[in-house]
Amino acid sequence: MFRTVSYFAAAALSVALALPLSPATAAIGNNWPLLSVGRAGGCELSIASAGHAMQLRAQGLIPGEAIRLVITNGDMKPISATAYANNRGALLQYYLPFRFGRSGGIVQVNIAAARCNLMSAAAWTREVPVIR
């Protein structure tokens, strides 16, 4: 029972982290190491991470356009959502790559937009925290 509740809590957190955030939170991952970049049609999709969370950034989109965002993480059901580019033609999302019973995997991000279709993928690993 506890595992089921925890699974749903982790799934809800992953979905919540895949939702748009305010510009004030954009500074959280500006200096995170870049893991992967995909480019097409004048657009760019990058994945950055400083450990547990991933920052998904896209640019070169049409300002205000609706974008189909699909995030896959191994064999779990993909997260599929409609997101919107901001007034500068950019998109910023956060994702928490966690799966029970797995120590790592590959997160793949696909964006379908009017002028470009983008794909980028990056590996993740779960680290055991050490308290000293």
C-alpha positions in Angstrom: 0.0 0.0 0.0 2.8 2.5 0.9 4.5 1.8 -2.4 1.3 2.5 -4.4 0.8 5.8 -2.6 4.4 6.7 -3.1 4.3 5.8 -6.8 1.3 8.1 -7.3 3.0 10.9 -5.3 6.1 10.5 -7.4 4.1 10.5 -10.6 2.2 13.6 -9.5 5.4 15.4 -8.7 6.9 14.4 -12.1 3.8 15.8 -13.9 3.9 19.0 -11.7 7.5 19.5 -12.6 6.7 19.2 -16.3 4.3 22.2 -16.1 5.2 25.7 -17.0 6.8 27.9 -14.2 7.0 31.6 -13.7 10.0 33.6 -15.0 11.2 34.0 -11.4 11.9 30.2 -11.3 13.8 30.3 -14.6 17.0 31.3 -12.8 17.0 28.0 -10.9 18.7 26.1 -13.6 20.4 28.7 -15.7 23.9 27.5 -14.7 23.1 23.7 -14.7 25.4 21.5 -16.8 24.1 20.9 -20.3 23.4 17.2 -21.0 21.9 17.2 -24.5 20.9 19.5 -27.4 18.6 18.9 -30.4 18.3 21.4 -33.2 16.0 21.6 -36.2 14.4 24.3 -38.4 16.0 27.2 -36.5 14.8 25.8 -33.1 16.8 24.3 -30.3 15.8 22.0 -27.4 18.3 21.4 -24.5 18.3 19.3 -21.4 20.3 20.5 -18.4 20.6 19.0 -14.9 22.3 19.6 -11.6 21.4 16.2 -10.2 17.8 15.1 -9.5 15.8 17.5 -11.6 16.1 18.2 -15.3 15.4 21.6 -17.0 14.0 21.4 -20.5 14.5 24.5 -22.6 13.4 25.3 -26.1 13.9 28.4 -28.2 13.2 29.6 -31.7 9.5 28.8 -31.4 6.7 31.2 -32.5 5.7 33.4 -29.6 2.5 32.2 -28.0 2.2 29.0 -30.1 0.8 25.8 -28.8 3.4 23.0 -28.7 2.9 19.3 -28.2 5.4 18.2 -25.5 6.1 14.4 -24.9 8.4 13.2 -22.2 9.3 9.5 -22.0 11.3 7.8 -19.3 12.1 4.2 -20.1 9.0 1.9 -20.2 6.7 4.2 -18.1 3.7 5.8 -19.8 4.8 8.9 -21.6 3.8 12.4 -20.3 2.0 14.1 -23.2 0.9 17.7 -22.8 0.2 20.9 -24.7 2.5 23.7 -23.7 2.8 27.3 -24.9 5.8 29.3 -26.0 6.3 32.6 -24.1 6.3 36.0 -25.8 10.0 35.4 -26.8 9.3 32.1 -28.5 10.9 30.1 -25.7 9.7 27.2 -23.5 10.9 26.2 -20.0 9.8 23.1 -18.2 11.2 21.0 -15.3 11.1 17.3 -15.0 12.0 14.9 -12.1 13.3 11.6 -13.6 12.5 9.0 -11.0 11.2 5.5 -11.3 10.8 3.0 -8.4 13.1 0.0 -8.6 15.3 1.7 -11.2 18.7 3.3 -10.6 18.7 5.2 -13.9 17.5 5.4 -17.4 17.1 7.7 -20.4 14.7 10.6 -20.6 13.6 11.6 -24.1 11.9 14.8 -24.9 10.0 15.5 -28.1 8.5 18.8 -29.1 6.2 19.3 -32.1 5.9 22.9 -33.1 4.8 24.8 -36.2 8.3 25.4 -37.6 10.2 22.6 -36.1 10.1 19.1 -34.5 12.7 18.6 -31.9 14.1 15.6 -30.0 16.7 15.5 -27.3 17.6 12.7 -24.8 19.7 12.4 -21.7 20.7 9.8 -19.1 19.8 10.1 -15.5 20.9 8.1 -12.4 19.5 8.0 -8.9 22.1 8.7 -6.3 22.1 7.6 -2.7 22.4 10.6 -0.4 25.3 10.4 2.1 24.9 12.2 5.4 28.1 13.1 7.0 
